[in-house]
Amino acid sequence: MHVGRIGTGFGREKVDVLLPKLKALETDKSPFEAGAPKKAPGVHWVKPRLVAEIQYAGFTGDGSLRQASFKGLREDKPASEVEAETPAPAETTPLAQPTPGKAGSASVMGVAISKPDKPLWPHAHDGKPVTKLDLARYFEAVAGHIMPHIKGRPCSIIRVPDGIGGETFFQRHAARGTSALFDEVEVFGDHKPYLVLNRAEALIAAAQIGAAELHPWNCQPGQPEVPGRLVFDLDPAPDVSFEQVIEGAREVRDRLEELGLVSFAKTTGGKGLHVVTPLKPSKIDWKTAKAFAREVCARIAADSPDRYLITMAKKDRGGRIFLDYLRNDRMSTAVAPFSPRARDGATVSWPLNWAQVKAGLDPKKYTIRTAPPLLAKLTAWEDYCDSERDLAAAIKRLG
């Protein structure tokens, strides 16, 4: 019997085990009696011999699984011992009645949001609290834009379950009770798998646990060991004007352009700017990529030592901008474009056209409330995926 599709839970390690077993059972004949998708390119039938463990939230009206996630094969259980779980008939099942006085709940993209009215930010520069439900609806609005930048990449989240004024939690591994909408990926050097957000509903699950920030790796999707982009973070000292940061971002852009790389700008949701350059998949490792980023920053700082530096020591920062190349390490992260920030005003990291990176730019105007209406006319970063360049060629030009 066909009970729907499972689109999550297929990490690389699981696929390496599963795919050979499926290929060995491939057949031209559909094993389903009814309800299955029609034969089409990309659809492969297999003999029903394998037993899989699937985590799911329930059934749809037509009997398909809801929010299903693949957990692995069950070698210990023959198919003959599996008993189907049958949804209770709607017409004979009594409806649950709301309990008076019980805390409210809401739903976004089919994902339940408990305590939706809980404030996570005191305001968004408009005098009104930003609630957990506001966060979930923001993620729903930007899902199509943010997913290409986080899908398939290990992702750390910063949680503020009691609001930005309460305790902050940094989480990169699954914990007890973690939603099945999150996926996991094994990475070399860590004994626990990392969280991965591979579907839009996972963003809503993140909002449900108060995830105010998303920080993915900068790797290629599905390839943690392969650099996928370089991020240059311009972090100004307190006495540096934002106009100077703008000038610095444009200078980084020009340097990268001279090396054959295409760069994109975004606000950080704070006082700085990020310059991001997408890379073609290659055999270049993280150590080499980081060394390249450092050398680019070092040369800019050497040419203008009164404006820039590449050391983190705060005692040396007065009047200058720290060119942070350290986000280009294997396990380092950078806040995703479109991600909110756990900062005053509910600001977000917002993509910009270079024409917008000029005097008068105000990063504080991009907030969870003001950003969604801008999506309809957004053109920034629309050619990001077509702008990947060969880092090896850029390294050669750098000399």
C-alpha positions in Angstrom: 0.0 0.0 0.0 1.2 3.5 -0.9 1.3 5.8 2.1 3.0 8.9 0.7 6.5 10.1 0.3 9.4 10.7 2.7 11.6 13.6 1.7 13.9 14.0 4.7 16.3 12.0 6.7 18.4 10.9 3.8 21.9 11.9 4.9 24.9 10.9 2.7 25.9 8.1 5.0 22.3 6.6 5.0 22.1 6.9 1.2 25.4 5.1 0.8 23.9 2.1 2.7 20.4 2.3 1.2 21.0 2.9 -2.5 22.8 -0.4 -3.3 20.0 -2.3 -1.5 17.4 -0.5 -3.5 19.2 -1.1 -6.8 19.4 -4.8 -6.1 15.6 -4.9 -5.8 14.7 -2.7 -8.8 11.9 -4.0 -10.9 9.8 -2.7 -13.9 6.5 -3.6 -12.2 4.8 -1.4 -9.7 4.3 -3.3 -6.4 1.3 -1.0 -5.5 -2.3 -1.8 -5.9 -3.6 1.8 -5.9 -2.7 5.3 -5.0 0.9 5.3 -6.1 2.4 7.9 -8.4 2.5 7.0 -12.1 5.7 5.8 -13.7 7.8 8.8 -14.8 11.4 9.8 -15.2 13.0 9.6 -11.8 10.5 7.1 -10.5 12.0 3.6 -9.8 10.0 0.6 -8.6 11.6 -1.9 -6.2 10.3 -5.2 -4.8 8.8 -4.7 -1.3 11.4 -6.5 0.7 13.1 -3.9 2.9 11.7 -2.6 6.2 12.3 1.0 7.1 11.7 2.9 10.3 9.8 6.1 9.7 9.1 8.9 12.2 5.9 10.8 11.4 3.5 13.2 12.9 0.2 11.6 11.8 -1.9 11.0 8.6 -3.4 13.3 6.1 -7.1 12.9 5.1 -6.2 10.5 2.3 -4.1 8.3 4.5 -0.6 9.6 3.6 2.0 10.2 6.3 2.5 13.7 7.6 5.9 15.2 8.3 7.6 11.9 7.7 11.4 11.4 8.1 13.5 8.3 7.3 15.4 7.0 10.3 17.0 3.8 8.9 16.5 0.2 7.8 15.4 -2.4 10.2 17.5 -5.5 9.6 16.1 -7.1 12.7 12.4 -7.1 11.6 11.1 -9.1 8.6 8.4 -7.5 6.5 5.9 -10.2 7.5 5.9 -8.9 11.1 5.1 -5.3 10.2 1.5 -4.3 11.1 0.0 -1.2 9.5 -1.2 1.7 11.8 -4.6 2.6 10.6 -5.9 6.2 11.0 -9.0 6.4 13.1 -12.1 7.2 10.9 -13.0 10.9 11.2 -16.7 10.3 11.3 -16.5 8.0 14.4 -13.7 9.8 16.3 -14.8 12.4 18.8 -13.3 15.8 18.4 -11.0 17.0 21.1 -12.6 19.9 22.9 -10.4 22.9 23.9 -9.7 23.1 27.6 -10.7 26.5 29.2 -7.7 28.4 30.4 -5.2 26.3 28.5 -2.3 28.1 26.8 -3.1 28.9 23.1 -1.4 27.4 20.1 -1.2 28.2 16.4 0.0 26.4 13.2 2.2 27.6 10.4 2.8 25.4 7.4 1.2 22.6 9.3 3.7 22.9 12.2 2.3 23.6 15.6 3.5 26.7 17.4 3.0 26.5 21.2 2.7 29.8 23.2 2.5 31.8 19.9 2.1 35.1 21.7 5.3 34.7 23.7 7.5 37.9 23.0 11.0 37.0 21.7 12.0 40.6 20.9 10.7 43.7 22.9 10.1 45.5 19.6 11.1 45.9 15.9 11.7 49.6 16.1 7.9 50.0 16.1 7.1 49.8 19.8 5.3 46.4 19.4 6.7 43.0 20.7 7.8 40.4 18.2 6.3 37.1 19.1 7.2 33.4 18.4 4.3 33.4 15.9 5.8 36.5 14.2 9.1 34.6 13.9 7.4 31.5 12.4 5.5 33.7 9.9 8.7 35.5 9.0 10.4 32.2 8.2 7.4 31.1 6.2 7.7 34.4 4.1 11.4 34.0 3.4 11.6 30.2 3.1 12.0 30.2 -0.6 14.9 32.7 -0.4 16.8 31.4 2.6 16.6 27.6 1.8 19.2 27.7 -1.0 21.7 29.1 1.5 21.2 26.6 4.3 19.9 23.4 2.7 22.4 20.5 2.8 24.7 22.3 5.2 25.4 21.7 8.9 23.6 24.5 10.7 24.0 25.9 14.2 21.1 27.8 15.7 20.9 30.4 18.4 17.9 29.9 20.6 16.2 32.5 22.8 13.2 30.5 24.2 12.5 33.2 26.8 13.3 36.1 24.5 16.5 38.0 23.7 16.6 39.3 27.3 16.7 35.7 28.7 19.2 32.9 28.5 20.7 32.2 25.1 21.4 28.7 23.8 23.8 27.7 21.1 22.8 24.4 19.5 24.4 22.4 16.7 23.4 18.9 17.6 20.0 17.3 18.0 18.7 17.1 21.6 16.0 15.1 23.3 12.7 16.0 21.7 14.2 17.6 18.6 11.6 17.8 15.8 11.7 15.1 13.1 11.6 18.0 10.6 15.3 18.5 11.3 17.8 16.3 9.5 21.2 15.3 10.7 24.6 14.9 9.1 27.8 13.2 10.3 30.9 15.4 10.1 34.5 14.3 10.6 35.9 15.3 13.9 32.6 15.4 15.9 31.1 12.4 17.6 27.6 13.8 17.2 25.8 14.6 14.0 25.0 18.2 13.2 21.6 19.6 12.5 20.6 20.3 8.9 17.5 22.2 7.8 16.5 20.7 4.4 12.9 21.8 4.1 10.9 24.9 4.7 8.9 23.2 7.5 12.2 22.8 9.5 12.3 26.6 9.6 9.0 26.6 11.4 10.2 23.9 13.8 13.2 26.2 14.5 10.8 29.0 15.3 8.9 26.7 17.7 12.0 26.3 19.8 12.9 30.0 19.7 15.7 29.8 17.1 16.4 33.5 16.5 19.5 33.0 14.3 20.6 30.4 11.7 24.4 30.0 11.2 25.2 27.4 8.4 28.6 26.2 7.3 30.0 27.8 4.2 30.5 24.4 2.5 29.0 23.1 -0.7 25.5 21.6 -0.1 25.9 17.9 1.0 29.7 18.2 1.0 31.0 19.5 4.3 34.6 19.1 3.3 34.3 21.3 0.2 34.3 25.1 0.5 31.2 26.6 -1.1 31.7 30.3 -0.4 34.0 32.8 1.3 32.6 35.3 3.7 34.5 38.5 4.6 33.1 40.1 7.7 33.7 43.8 8.1 33.6 44.4 11.9 34.1 48.1 12.8 35.4 49.5 16.1 32.8 51.5 18.0 34.3 54.8 16.8 34.1 53.9 13.1 31.2 55.3 11.1 29.0 53.0 9.0 30.0 55.0 5.9 33.5 53.8 6.5 32.2 50.2 6.6 30.5 50.8 3.3 33.7 52.0 1.8 35.5 48.9 3.1 32.9 46.5 1.7 33.3 48.1 -1.7 37.1 47.8 -1.5 36.8 44.1 -0.7 34.5 43.7 -3.6 37.0 45.4 -6.0 39.9 43.2 -4.7 37.9 40.1 -5.3 36.8 41.3 -8.7 40.4 41.8 -9.7 41.0 38.1 -8.8 38.1 36.9 -11.0 35.6 36.4 -8.2 32.0 37.7 -8.0 30.9 39.1 -4.7 27.6 39.9 -3.0 26.9 42.2 0.0 24.5 41.8 2.9 23.8 43.5 6.2 24.7 41.4 9.2 21.8 42.6 11.3 24.3 44.5 13.4 26.9 47.2 12.8 28.9 45.5 10.0 28.6 44.1 6.5 29.4 40.8 4.9 30.9 40.4 1.5 30.2 36.9 0.2 31.7 35.2 -2.9 30.3 31.8 -4.2 32.8 29.1 -5.3 32.6 26.3 -7.8 33.1 22.8 -6.3 36.7 21.9 -6.4 39.5 19.9 -4.7 40.7 22.9 -2.8 40.5 22.2 0.9 39.4 24.5 3.8 43.0 25.3 4.9 43.8 26.6 1.4 40.6 28.6 1.2 41.1 30.2 4.6 44.7 31.1 3.7 43.5 32.8 0.5 40.9 34.8 2.4 43.5 35.8 5.0 45.9 37.0 2.3 43.3 39.1 0.6 42.5 40.8 3.9 46.2 41.2 4.8 46.9 43.0 1.5 44.0 45.4 2.0 45.2 46.1 5.6 48.8 46.5 4.5 47.7 49.1 1.9 45.6 51.1 4.4 46.9 50.2 7.9 45.1 53.3 9.4 41.7 51.9 8.3 41.9 48.1 8.5 43.5 45.4 10.6 43.3 41.6 10.6 43.9 40.9 14.3 41.1 40.5 16.8 42.7 42.3 19.7 40.3 45.0 20.8 43.1 47.1 22.2 44.4 47.6 18.6 41.0 48.2 17.0 40.4 51.9 17.7 39.3 53.8 14.6 39.7 50.7 12.3 37.8 47.9 10.8 38.6 44.3 11.6 38.6 42.3 8.3 37.5 39.0 9.7 38.5 36.1 7.4 38.1 33.5 10.2 34.7 32.5 9.1 36.3 30.6 6.2 37.4 27.6 8.3 35.9 24.2 7.9 33.7 24.2 11.0 33.2 28.0 11.1 29.8 29.5 10.4 28.3 32.8 9.3 24.8 34.1 9.8 22.6 33.1 6.8 21.2 35.8 4.5 17.6 36.5 5.6 18.2 35.1 9.1 16.9 37.2 12.0 19.3 38.3 14.7 18.9 38.0 18.5 19.5 41.7 18.8 17.5 44.8 19.8 15.1 45.7 17.1 14.6 42.2 15.6 16.9 43.0 12.7 17.7 40.6 9.9 20.7 39.9 7.7 19.5 41.3 4.4 20.9 40.8 0.9 21.8 44.0 -0.9 22.5 45.1 -4.5 25.8 46.9 -4.7 24.0 50.0 -5.8 22.4 50.0 -2.3 25.8 49.9 -0.6 26.3 53.6 -0.4 26.0 56.5 2.0 22.6 56.5 3.7 22.3 52.7 4.0 20.6 51.9 7.3 20.8 48.3 8.3 18.3 48.8 11.2 15.5 49.3 8.7 15.5 45.6 7.8 13.6 43.8 10.5 11.3 40.8 10.8 8.4 43.1 10.2 9.7 45.4 7.5 11.6 42.8 5.4 8.8 40.5 4.1 7.0 43.2 2.1 10.3 43.8 0.3 10.5 40.3 -1.1 8.2 40.9 -4.1 10.6 43.4 -5.6 13.9 41.9 -4.3 16.6 41.6 -7.0 19.6 41.4 -4.8 21.5 38.1 -5.1 19.2 36.8 -7.9 22.2 35.7 -9.9 24.1 34.3 -6.9 23.9 30.6 -8.0 25.2 31.6 -11.5 28.2 33.5 -10.0 30.3 30.6 -8.7 33.9 31.0 -9.7 37.0 28.8 -9.6 39.0 29.5 -6.4 42.1 27.9 -7.9 42.2 30.5 -10.7 41.8 33.3 -8.1 44.7 31.9 -6.0 46.9 31.8 -9.1 46.1 35.4 -9.9 46.8 36.4 -6.3 50.3 35.1 -6.8 
